[in-house]
Structures are given as structure tokens and as C-alpha cells.
Amino acid sequence: MAHAPIRFLMAAVVQEQDVDVAGRALTVLGLPVFHLSSSGGFLGRRNATLLVGLPEDMLEQALTALHKSCRQRVEYLSIPLEGAPLPLPTPVPVTVGGATVFTLPVERYEEV
């Protein structure tokens, strides 16, 4: 059975907590998934970058799988309050998570 040619490369940056579920969701679709450990600039948290080779007709299915498997969370950062007499940190809610997805066209793909 011939595989559909890969036409897109998807790079999905997900939180470390979601990487296993997201990887399985993409693998169940029969997509090749490569996992790269990375860390985020925002908050310096651990995350993962999933590289996914996509045939043209699988783009929406892959995005749906990521949407279902990568959830957003509210975390609290302690930020010192300016002008306060004592440097008491104030917890500030920040929404993190989900997936940041980049999709690039592939001109050439080879397995050697």
C-alpha cells in the first residue's frame, strides 16, 4: 500500500504535560511524528516541539487532534507590586498551554 506524499511539515509547540497525548493522537491518524524537547521563552517552561509530516488531505484532521489533546491552563506568577512599601509578590493569573502550530509547505521529501 502506497502512502500519500508528504506536502506539509507541521511544527507544533505543546506543553510537556500534553506531549504524550498529542503524540498519540497524531500517531493514531497514521502520521509520522518526531518529538524534540524544548523550553519556552515565556515563563521558561518545558515544552516539546512535535514535527509532523502531513499529506495534503490530513491538515485539518491533525489540527483537530491537537486542539482536542492540548489544553490551556491558568497558572499564577508572583510579581512584585510597584510602589508597595514592602516587596510583597502579587499573584497574577496567566493563561498557558494549548498548541502553537506552524505549517510549512514541503517541496521535497525523501527517506534515505
JOUR-V974705 format. One record per helix or strand. SS is the DSSP state (2 for helix, 1 for strand). FROM is the first residue (numbers start at 1). LEN is the number of residues. If there is no record, write none. Layout:
SS FROM LEN
SS FROM LEN
This chain:
1 6 10
2 16 13
1 32 8
1 46 10
2 56 14
1 72 9
1 89 9
1 99 7
